[in-house]
Amino acid sequence: AGRGLLDEDDWTRNYDLMHDLTNSCAEMEYTAGDIASMKPLLNDSLGHSISFDDKIRCYITLISSLSANDKPKDAVKIILEVLERFGVTFPSTVDPATVLDGLQETQKVLEDTPIDSLKSLPEMKDKQKALAMRFLNKLHVSSYMASMHILTALTIFRMVRLSMVYGLCGESPSAFVWYGYFLCSGGASKGCVVHHDIEEGYRYGKAGMALAKRFDPRQSIRASVIFYGSIAFYKEPLQAVIEPLEAAYEASMMAGDLYSAAFCSFLAFQYSLFCGKNLEDLLRKMTRSIESLGEHKQTAILAHQVIDEQCVLNLTGRSDDPTKLKGEYVDIDVLEAKRLWRLVSLACSYQVGISYLYGKYEMALQYAEKKKDTDEKHLHGFREFSRWVRCAYVFYDGLASLALSRTSLDPKLTQRSQDAIDSMKTWAKLAPWNFEHKLELLLAEQAFAAGNYDAAFRSYGNGVNLAEKRGFVNEAAVAAECAFIFFKERGDYGLAEVYRSRAVELYGKWGATAKVTR
């Protein structure tokens, strides 16, 4: 209404007022999800801006809009152009060696400052460097979404080094949490793998979360998305990360940070699915969330969340073929034809688990290979932001390999299952709550395949009991079903029936009615 009282001549007579009102209107249209109305306002403001500094606010809204609408490469292009004005540039050609050099340079800057002393760093006084940090913060998100993972890593390193040299600003907490994520995940892309250091990565993540309290609450939100989305579960119960993500969602919505809100919502639902929350309750909440994502034009996150929803539909008997992750919005073949490789990778990860749950072990391994091929050929060795998806993928890939190895001597199956067990042993040492029961089930299946029945007997019982005790009703059901198959094939029909009944009860408690009826 205020802008409607002004006319074109006010860009000359009342420049500051016109500039502020135009940008405020553009920001409101973005928040409301009306991108069509936002664009002419931004163009108007950019066209009339007197200085580069006056364009910064426009660029921030434009970049947020591009990222939310799944155009991250366009966002990256604009960000790099803006950063160049601040004297921040990146090599025109990069390779894994560039990342390792950047990591070593960053480690050298950090080596004399204990992690616990980061909180004592002074605040950043250089306004140009602070603005550069703001755009670097957007660059690492957009470059990650665009699968430009080497650029993502270099951006994280640059933010950490700037924070160490010039002091802390609002974006510094996220930089240290992202650095922690890099250490936990072990690299940026194929050919650029560093030694996993989950303990140190977790400590940098916690330090970043502590730093966030010094700045605007929105910085705490963004740090929370990274920390609880991809680091915390390595050391904390998975169920414990859901509430902070839900709180960050509410705070993001209050702050008008729609992208962070969408990301928090997606991760909270994903973890709720994997830790065995009731599927019927989850589906009702997911449906409302998906409607909200559509209303706010958060198409990038929406495309990911419908894959979670389809998984729930398959498990609750609301799909034509429960063994295939296929529905109105999800079809791996269609995603592949559209070259939406990140979505192909995510859907294949879920399909591995779905195939295993319905006894399609060969199909599970076929989709595991498709995911691996997609990641290497099209995503440059992509590492999922939500590393829990990777953990679940390893778990079900290992179980499918072990199931097939009972009737096959293929050494590749033996190696695949051993790789899964080795990974689970590492994770179980760090977070026994989340991984110990998974390890017990893998060991039980390995012992079954090897004919070591006493060891299998013990590990099946441990797997079921630990999973149920720690709230993973879904994986308790899987373990009980595996124990049923074991005892049935051994001819112990009494114990087989005990575990069959328990599996049915647990699948029912989870809400996986399609499994119960099969």
Helices and strands as residue ranges (DSSP letters): G 3-5, H 10-13, H 15-31, H 35-48, H 52-68, H 72-85, H 96-110, G 115-120, H 127-145, H 149-166, H 172-185, E 187-189, E 192-193, H 198-212, H 217-230, G 232-234, H 239-255, H 258-274, H 279-295, H 299-315, H 332-337, H 341-357, H 361-378, H 387-405, H 411-430, H 432-450, H 453-469, H 473-490, H 493-510, H 513-517
